[in-house]
Amino acid sequence: LLVLDDVWNEDPEKWDRYRCALLSGGKGSRIIITTRNKNVGILMGGMTPYHLKQLSNDDCWQLFKKHAFVDGDSSSHPELEIIGKDIVKKLKGLPLAL
């Protein structure tokens, strides 16, 4: 499994050379590419892309506090909870930013 994250290169010649180097992968090998650029996805070919949607403010907050606070419990740090919620608002539901 090879993950190429946040790819922006749209040069077909570079992709062709890179792809040729990867064709020798073993049976069952997979490449996952993440990008915010539709042209990159089209250029790479393969499967139909999966488009991430924005998360709700509540879903963002739940995920944020799960990683920011011990056991996901922000109640013992109300001042940090306020700051965390302000951060989540600024992320506007974008999974990549979160």
Secondary structure as the mmCIF struct_conf table of DSSP 4:
data_model
#
loop_
_struct_conf.conf_type_id
_struct_conf.id
_struct_conf.beg_label_comp_id
_struct_conf.beg_label_asym_id
_struct_conf.beg_label_seq_id
_struct_conf.end_label_comp_id
_struct_conf.end_label_asym_id
_struct_conf.end_label_seq_id
STRN STRN1 LEU A 2 LEU A 4
BEND BEND1 ASP A 6 ASP A 6
HELX_RH_AL_P HELX_RH_AL_P1 PRO A 12 LEU A 22
TURN_TY1_P TURN_TY1_P1 LEU A 23 SER A 24
HELX_LH_PP_P HELX_LH_PP_P1 GLY A 25 GLY A 26
TURN_TY1_P TURN_TY1_P2 LYS A 27 GLY A 28
STRN STRN2 ILE A 31 ILE A 33
BEND BEND2 ARG A 36 ARG A 36
HELX_RH_AL_P HELX_RH_AL_P2 LYS A 38 MET A 44
BEND BEND3 GLY A 46 MET A 47
HELX_LH_PP_P HELX_LH_PP_P2 THR A 48 PRO A 49
HELX_LH_PP_P HELX_LH_PP_P3 HIS A 51 SER A 56
HELX_RH_AL_P HELX_RH_AL_P3 ASN A 57 ALA A 68
BEND BEND4 PHE A 69 PHE A 69
HELX_RH_3T_P HELX_RH_3T_P1 VAL A 70 GLY A 72
TURN_TY1_P TURN_TY1_P3 SER A 75 SER A 76
HELX_RH_AL_P HELX_RH_AL_P4 PRO A 78 LEU A 91
TURN_TY1_P TURN_TY1_P4 LYS A 92 GLY A 93
TURN_TY1_P TURN_TY1_P5 PRO A 95 ALA A 97
#
